[in-house]
């Protein structure tokens, strides 16, 4: 099962345009890309899950612990090799014991909090564990577990004996004993730090090597192979307690739980991001799903700034992008918050379609089939073709994929050419976007990109205007409806540098 999807057939990567600068090089979005959903029921399914997490600290702690346990045993999720493989022999010993422990952990952890849980995802996980615990197969495997768990699960170290020849060279080695505690370093500094000066059978007189630090890959593989072979021989006799049928059953049931492994890793990383917002007292909300193409956000905080700064240092924006308006032209002073706003809207849309809460007080958003982001930053350093041509290729590709359910964020396109050339081309691009529908925010410093251009005028009410403000030479970073007063920006900049 996968707790992030209602239907496993939907478990696929949606072809979203996840550009690094869209979230200020936030790696979370790149790794979470395959969980972005275009299915309304799936989004609601996840919102219910994250809502439970926000309200229940015990559930949050359980999910972190479950992910840790599943990653610890992740090797068991790999396909089996040949039966005589020594690693497989050890895994066969572990399948029944890990299955019993994992199911019991899930059931015991969730039972006390199920009365407060509303999400189908958690209920399904609990029901899976509850059904397993009540099954005859689980009972039979538990009998094996009870007989062998101490022997098999408490092995923390092995004592290895090495016979030497007359030249003190190893001539043969083998496992002497399985131990229930780890050996302790014999290093003097380690012993001083532990205030531990006594010696016993579990103090190492002189460590031979630290495999992952001193042995190369080839040598490490040889040591692992020799050790696994010896361990396989030692543990092989334990298999008779568990029939091949029950062993196969335990392996199959574990595979069912390990289907959640990737989802659990994503879930943990998502919760970590939510905790960042909560710790900084950033408001969080689950957007309502909007079906008329309207983007409505109240006090939206920029994702990247939330990660880096305190709440008091961030300007939140309240913006409504009307459903009937296809393209908003956003202008304003340089470094006035235009690009930050575009990034915050993009990040909010990603969080929303991941089923997560967004950093805002209130919101209603549509589900988009594509999110495009094209910025002047992305074009820097273009080598194979000129920057202007590269922009044209990307914008043409955007037009080819854009639909009435898409979102495009175009940041300072065509700045590599003159205003006389750029403005008519940009006007034509906006006109084509309006013919398709969908939603576009076109950020530009060309104030002449308005209804004075014939192609813009033809769009009528399908084109709207936004602007960021400045008070004197101070940026407010607030996005407002309507056109910018370009003259006031020029005056304030000139005044700042003593030119007027």
TITOR-669736 format. One record per residue: x, y, z of N, C-alpha, C in turn. Coordinates in steps of 0.05 Angstrom, whole numbers, plus 5000, padded with zeros to 4 digits. Layout:
N
XYZXYZXYZ ...
END
This chain:
500
501749765000500050005000501850255000 500650484992502050734994500150935006 500851035030498951205044498551475030 500251545010500051794997498151794973 497351554964495651534940493151374947 490951464937488451314940488451064922 489551104898489550904877492450874868 493550634870496350594863496950654834 494850644817495250714788495951004785 495351174805496051454803498951514811 500251304821502951344831504951374808 505051614798506851664775507851954778 509952014764511052294764509452464745 508252674756506852864738508953044725 508553104700510553254685510453554692 511253614716511353894725514054004719 514254274715516654404708517954504733 519454334747520654414773523354534768 523554794765526054924761527255004788 529855004790531155054816530355324827 530455534810530055804821527155854829 525355674822522555714829522155714859 523855584873523755574902526455624914 528055794901530655874910532455624916 532455444896534155204898533455034922 530855004927529954844949529754554940 531554384951531654104943529153944950 527654034970525253894978523353854955 522954064939521054044917521953854895 524553844890525553664869525153374878 525653304903525353034912522352964915 520653164920517853114924516253114898 517553174876516253214851514252984844 515052734848513452514840510852484856 510652634878508252624894506252844888 506953024870505053234862502753104848 500353164857497953034846496153234831 494853134810492853284796490053184801 489852994821487352874827486153004852 483753104850482553254872482153074897 481252824893480852654916483452584930 485652554915488252504927489252734943 488852984933489653224947488153234974 485453184973483853194998484752975017 485352735006486352505022488852585037 490652725025493152805038492653035057 490953215050490353435069489353325095 487653125094486652995118488952875135 490852745121493152625134494852835148 495553055134497153265145495653415167 493053435164491453555185491653395211 491453135209491852965232494552995245 496653025228499353055239499553315254 498353535243498553795256497153795283 495153635286493553635311494553425331 496253245323496953015340499952965341 501153055362504053025365504852735366 503152565378503752275380503852155352 502152235334502152135307504652215292 505452465296507852565284510252405293 510452355319512752195330512651915319 510251795317510051525307511051505278 510251695261511051695233514051715230 515351885246518251905245519551635253 518451515274519651265284519151035263 516851035251516150835231518050855207 518451105198520251145175523151055182 523951105207526651025215526850725216 524850585227524950295228524950175200 523250285182523050175155525650215139 526950445144529550485130531750305142 531550245168533450065180533349795167 530949705160530549445149530149455118 530849675106530249715077531549495060 533849385069535149175053533248935048 531448895067529548665064527548705042 527348965032525449015011526648954984 529248914983530548854957529748574948 529648524921529048254911531048054921 530147814927531947604936533747504914 536147424922537947304903537647004903 539746854896539546564897539246464925 538046234928537446124955540046074971 542246014957544645944972546146194980 545246434972546646674979546546705010 548846755022549046775051547547015062 547447235047545947465056543047395057 542047245037539247165036538546995060 540446815068539946645091539346805116 541047015120540647185143537947335141 537347435117534747575113532447385118 532747135111530546945116530046915146 532246935161531846925190530447175200 530947405187529847655197526947705188 526147595165523447655155521247605176 521147375188519047325208519247515232 521647555242521947715267521348015261 522348115238521848395231518848435226 517548245213514748265207513148285233 513748105252512348115278512748375292 515248465293515948715308514648955295 514748975268513649205254510649225257 509249005253506349005256505549075285 506948955304506349015332506849315339 509049415328509649705333507449885322 506549825297504449995285501849975301 501149735307498549695322498649815350 500749775365500949875392501250185392 502550295372502850585371500350735363 498850615345496450755335493950705351 493750475365491350415380490450635399 492250755414491450955434490451215421 491151265396490451535384488351515362 487351275356485551245334482951395338 482151445362479651595367479851875357 482251985356482652265347483452285318 483752065304484652065277482252065258 482352235237480252245217481152165189 483752165184484652115157484451815149 483651765125483451495114486251365113 488251525107490951405105491851275131 491451405153492251285179490451055186 487851085181485950875187486650625171 487350655146488050425129490550285140 492550445149494950325160494350175186 492750285202491950155227490449905222 488549915203486949675196488649455185 490649525169492449325158493949175181 494949325200496349205223494449045241 492049155245490049015262489248745250 488848745224488048505210490248295211 492748385208495048205210495248075238 494948235258495348135285493247925292 490847955280488647765286488647515268 490647495250490647275231492047035243 491246795233492546545242495446535234 496146645211498946635202500646795221 499647025229501247195247501647045273 499646905283499846755308502046535305 502046395283504046185279506846295277 507146515262509746645259510746755286 508846855302509546955328510646735347 509546495344510646275359513546235353 514246245327517046225319518646455331 517446695329518746935339519346905369 517346815384517746795413519946605421 520246385405522346185410525146295403 525246465383527846525371528646815373 526846995382527447285380529947355396 530247235420532547305436535147225423 535046985411537446885398538147035372 536047115358536447235332536547535332 535047665350534847955348536748105367 537847955387539548095406542548055400 543147955376545947935369547048205362 548848315378549948585374552848575365 554148345370556948325361557648025359 559847975346560747695345563647695354 564447465366567247435374568547255352 570547365341571947225319574647125328 575246875324577846765330579546735306 582146805308583946795286586446635294 586946415280589346255285591646365268 594046375280596346485267598446275262 600146325242602346145237604846245252 607146125247609546195262610446475257 609546595235610246875228608047075237 606146985254603947145263602147245240 602047085219600247145197597646975200 595347095195592846935198592846695179 592246455190592046225172589146125170 587446185190584646125189583146295210 580646345204579046515223576146415223 574746465244571946375246570546515269 567846485268566246605289566346415313 567046535337567246375361564646395377 563446635378561046675394559346905384 556646885388554847105383554247245410 554447505410554247655435551847845436 550747895459548348065462549148355468 551648425468552448705471554748765452 555049025446557149105428559849115442 561949065427564549095439565149395442 566949465461567649745466570449795458 570850035447573550105437575550095459 577949995453580149995472581850245471 581050435455582550685452582650835479 584950925488585251055514583551305516 583451465496581851715496578851645499 577951435484575151355487574551265515 576351125527575951015554575851245574 577551455571577651685588574951835586 573951875562571452015557569151865570 569251595571567151435584567651395613 569951495623570751445651570651145656 571650985637571350695638574150575635 575250485657577950385656578250085662 575949955667576049675672576149515646 577149275647577249105623575548865628 574348775606572848525607572948405579 571348205574571448065549570448235526 569148465532568048625510569648885506 572048895517573849125510575749035488 575949205468577649145445580549225453 582349035451585149095458586349265436 585849185411586949335388585149285364 583649495355581849455332583449385307 582349195292583649115267583349335245 580849415241580249625221577449725225 576849955215574150055212573450035183 571649835176571249755149570649995130 568750165139567850375120569850605118 571950605134573850825133576550735121 577450485126580150415119580350215096 578350055093578449855071577249975046 578449905023577249984998574849814992 573349884970570849744964571349444960 573349374945573849094938574448934964 576249044981576948905006574548895024 573049105025570649105042568648895034 568348855007566548654997567448375005 570148335004571148065011570748005041 571148215058570648175087567748115092 565948275079563048235082562247955073 563347875051562647605040563447385060 565847405070566847205089565147205114 564547445124562947465148560147355144 558847435122556147345117556047035113 558046925101558146635098558246495125 559946595143560146475169557546515185 556346755184553846815198551646635187 551646605160549646435148549746155158 552146045161552445775172551545755201 552045965217551245965245548245975248 546946155232544146195235542346005219 543645855200542045685182540245495198 541345395220539745195235537245315247 537045575250534645695261532345695243 532645635218530445645198528445425202 529245205215527444975216524945045233 525145245250522945315267520645435251 521245545228519245695212519045555185 516745455178516345305153516645495129 517345385107517745545082515245695075 512845585081510345715074510045975091 510545955117510246185135512446385129 514846285121516946465114516246635090 515046495070514146635046511946835052 510146755070507946935078509047185091 510947155110512147385124513547565104 514947445085516347605065514447765048 512247635040510147775024508847995039 508247955065506948155081508748395086 511348335090513248555094513448725069 513348585046513448735020511148935019 508848855029506449025029507049275046 508349245068509049475085511249645072 513149505061515449655049514549805024 512249745013511149914991510850205000 510650245026510350515037512950655042 515150535037517750645045518250915033 517950935006518451194993516451405003 513951325006511951515016512651605044 513651425061514351505088516651695088 518551655071520851845069519852125061 518052135041516952395033515352515056 513752355069512052455091513752575113 515952445120517652545141518952815133 519852835108521053085099518953305097 516553235090514353435089513753535117 513653355136513053435164515353605175 517853545168520053715176519654005166 518754035141518354295129516054435144 513954295150511654405164512554505192 514354345205515354415231516954685231 518354735208519754985206517855215207 515555195192513555405192512355435220 511755215233510455225260512355355280 514855275279516755385299517055685296 516755785272516956075267514256215268 512256065277509556175280508456285253 509256165231508156235205505356115203 503256265196500656145194500555935172 498955725177498655505158495755465152 495055395128492355335121492255125098 490054985097489654795074487854935054 488854995031487155145011484754985003 482555124999480155004988480654964958 479454764946479854714918477854894902 479055054884477555244868477155124840 474755144830474155024803473855234781 474055494788473655694767476155844759 478555724766481055844758481956084774 480756124797481456354814483656274834 485656444837487756414857487256624878 486656544902485956734923487556654948 489456834956491156774980491157014998 490856965024490857175044493357135062 494957345063497457345078499157105071 500057095046501756885036504656955041 506056775055508856815062510656665041 512856785034514556655014516056415027 515956195013517155945024520055975030 521656075012524556085016525256275038 523756495041524356685063523556565090 521456405090520656265115522856085125 524255965107526355775115528755935126 529256175114531756315121531356535143 528956645144528556885161526356835182 526157025201524057025221521557145209 519257085221516657185211516657485209 517757625229517657915229519158045206 520857895193522458005171521257955144 518957825143517657745118515157905113 514758005089512358145082510457945069 508157905081506157725070504357865050 503457725029501857845008499157725007 497157895003494357814998493657894970 493157694953492757734925490457564915 488857674898486657524885487057534854 487557304842487657294813485057194803 483557364790480757304782480757074762 478556914763478356684745478156764716 476856994711476457074683478857214671 480857284687483257424677485357214671 486257204646488156994638491057074645 491757334641494457414645494657674662 496157664683496757904699499558004692 499758254685502358384680503258514706 505458414718506458514743508858684739 508658944747510859134744511559254771 513759404772514559534797517559584797 518559704819521359774820523159524822 525659554813527559334816527859264846 528159004852528458904879526058984896 523758994884521359074898519658834907 520458594901518958364910517358214889 517758294864516158164842516957874839 519457814837520357534834519757374858 520057484882519457344907516457264907 514757454898511857384897511357154879 512657154855512256934836513156664848 515456674862516456434874514656334897 513556524912511856454935509256324924 508156424902505756314890506356034879 508656004866509355744855509655534878 511155614899511555434922508955354935 507155554938504555494950502955294933 503155324907501755144889502854854891 505454834894506754574898505854444924 506054604946505154504972502254404970 500654564958497754504956497354234941 498754194919498353954903499953714914 501553764934502753544950500853464972 498753624976496853574998497653695024 499753855024500753985048499454255053 499554345078498654625083500554825071 499555065065501255265053501755485074 503855645071504455855091502656105085 500256095093498356315089496056285109 494556505113492356495132489856365120 489556405094487156295080487756285051 486556095037487056065008485055894995 484555944969483055764952484655764925 485255524916486955494892485855274874 486255304848485455094829487654884828 487054644819489054434814490054474785 492654514783493854564756495054314744 494854294718496154064705499054114698 499854364696502654444692503154694708 505654724717506654974727509255034713 509255264699511655344684512955584697 515655594697517055824708519355884690 519356114678521556194660522556464671 525156474677526256724689528756804675 529457064679531857174668534257034680 534056954705536256814719536956554705 534956414695535356154683536956174657 536756404644537956434618540856514619 541856594642544556684645546456454638 548456504621550456304614549556114593 547356174578546556004556548755994535 549555754526551855734508551155644480 549355444477548955324451547455524432 545755674443544355874427544356134443 543756364430543656614444541456614465 541756794484539756814506536956874496 536857064478534257144467532956904453 534456764437533356534422532556314442 534056284463533456084483530756154496 530356404503527756484514525456434495 525856484470523756444450523156144449 525155974450524655684449523055594473 523755694497522355614521519455714522 519055964513516356074513514655934492 515855864469514355724449513555444459 515355314474514755054485512555074506 512655294521510555344541507755374528 507655524506505155554492504155284481 506055114473505254854462504054674483 504854694508503854524529501654654546 501454914546499655054563496754994557 495254954579492354904576490755094594 488155074593486455254609486755194639 488154974646488454904674491354934683 492955084667495855114673496455384687 498755394699499755644711502555694700 502955944690505556024679506556264694 509056264702510256494716512756574699 512456804685514556894667515857134679 518457114686519857314701521957454683 521357704676523157874661524057754635 522157664619522857554592523757774573 525457704554526257884532527858124541 529158104565530758334574533458344559 534058134543536558134529536458284503 534158394497533858554472532658824480 532459004461531559274466528559274472 527659494486524859514492523159534467 524159664447522659704422522059434409 523859244412523458974401521958794421 522658814447521558634467518558674472 517658914473514858974481512858854461 513158894435511258764416511258464418 513658344421513858054423512457954448 512958084471511658014496508558044494 507658264481504858304477503558084461 504957984441503957764424503857504440 505857454457505857224474503457224493 502957454506500757484525498157434510 497857534486495457504470494957204465 497057054458496756764453495956614479 497056704502496356574527493356624533 492456864527489556924532487756764515 488656694491486956524474486656244485 488756144499488655874510487055874536 487356084552486156094579488256034600 487455904622489455854643490156104658 492456104671493256334687496256384682 496856644677499656724673500256974689 502456984702503457224714506057304699 505957534685508157614668509457854682 511857804693513358004707515158154688 515058414688516658574669517258854681 519458974672520059244679519259434656 518059314634517159474612514359584618 514159824628511559944635509859994611 511160004587509560054563508059804553 508459574568507059334561504259354574 502459474560499759524570497859534547 495359634551493359634530494059834507 496259984511497160154488498159974465 498959734472499759534452497259414440 496959404414494559304401493859024409 495758844411495258564418494158544447 495158714464494158714492491258824493 490859034478488159164477486058964467 486858794448484958594437484058394459 485758354479485058154500482958254519 482558514520480458634537480858554566 478658454579478658394607480258144614 481358004594482957774600485757844610 486458104608488958194618488458374643 489958314664489758484689492458584696 492658744717495158874724495658854754 498158804761499058804789501658974790 502259074814504659224817505659214845 508359234848509459264875510059564879 510059644904510259934910512960004923 513460264922515760374936514860634949 515660684973515060934987517661094989 517961284970520461414967522461214955 524761184969526660984959526560724975 524360694991523960445007522060264993 522760004991521059804979519059695000 516559674993514659555012514359255008 515159154984514958874977512058764977 510158954977507358874976506358884948 504858674940503658664913500858774914 500258964897497759104896496359064869 493759094868492259084843492659344828 492459334802492659574785495459624774 495659834758498159894744500060044763 502660024757504660164771504960444760 505860634777506460904768509460914763 510160864738512960844731514461094736 513161324733514561584736515561614765 513861534784514661564812517161404819 517561164806519861004811522361144800 522061244776524361394764525161634781 523161774791523662014808525061934834 524161714847525261634872528161534869 528661394848531361294843533261524837 532461714820534161944814534762114839 532662144856532962294881534862164900 534761894901536461744918539461794913 540061824887542861864879543562154874 541762344883542362624882542362754854 540762624836540662724809538362924805 536562944825534463144823534163274851 
END
